[in-house]
Amino acid sequence: MAIPVGAVSYEDIDGHTCKRDVLFCYDLLLPDDFQPKNTDGELESFMLVPVAQVANVIHKTKHFKPNCVIVIIDFLFRHGLWFDYVISLYVYSAVQS
């Protein structure tokens, strides 16, 4: 069952155009053996990424559209995972110095 957990809003400014949007967020617990299917042709593939690694994926790649990244960061914040990721970056950079 999808559980409503809030909404995030953002502005996308492109030249002289400003688009405002609100994305409504839901948490959905799926069984471990869940296999998503592409039925509308908009996706090339699905990839299972452990949630603890998602912050690294959005930080180091452009695999997700910006509006998707906002929802992912909201999820990571709500589940206490974003702070852990930021701290790990800080510790890593301190060790490298």
BELSULLIN-V998916 format. One record per backbone hydrogen bond with DSSP energy under -0.5 kcal/mol. CO is the residue of the C=O (numbers start at 0). NH is the residue of the N-H. E is the energy in kcal/mol with one decimal. If there is no record, write none. Layout:
BEGIN
co = {CO CO}
nh = {NH NH}
e = {E E}
END
This chain:
BEGIN
co = {0 1 2 5 7 9 10 11 11 13 13 16 17 18 20 21 22 24 24 26 27 30 33 36 46 49 49 50 50 52 53 54 55 56 64 64 65 66 67 68 69 70 71 72 73 74 75 75 76 79 80 81 82 83 84 85 86 87 88 89 90 91 92}
nh = {28 3 26 24 22 20 12 13 18 15 16 13 19 11 9 23 7 4 5 2 29 33 35 38 48 52 53 53 54 56 57 58 59 60 67 68 69 70 71 72 73 74 75 76 77 78 80 81 79 83 84 85 86 87 88 89 90 91 92 93 94 95 96}
e = {-0.6 -0.6 -2.5 -3.0 -3.3 -2.2 -0.6 -0.6 -2.6 -0.5 -1.9 -2.8 -0.5 -3.1 -2.1 -0.5 -2.4 -2.5 -1.0 -2.8 -0.5 -2.0 -0.5 -0.8 -0.6 -2.3 -0.7 -0.7 -0.6 -1.8 -2.4 -1.7 -2.4 -1.6 -0.9 -2.0 -1.7 -1.1 -2.3 -2.9 -2.1 -2.2 -2.7 -2.7 -2.6 -1.7 -2.6 -1.3 -1.7 -0.6 -1.7 -2.5 -2.6 -2.1 -2.1 -2.1 -2.8 -2.4 -2.6 -2.3 -2.3 -2.0 -1.0}
END
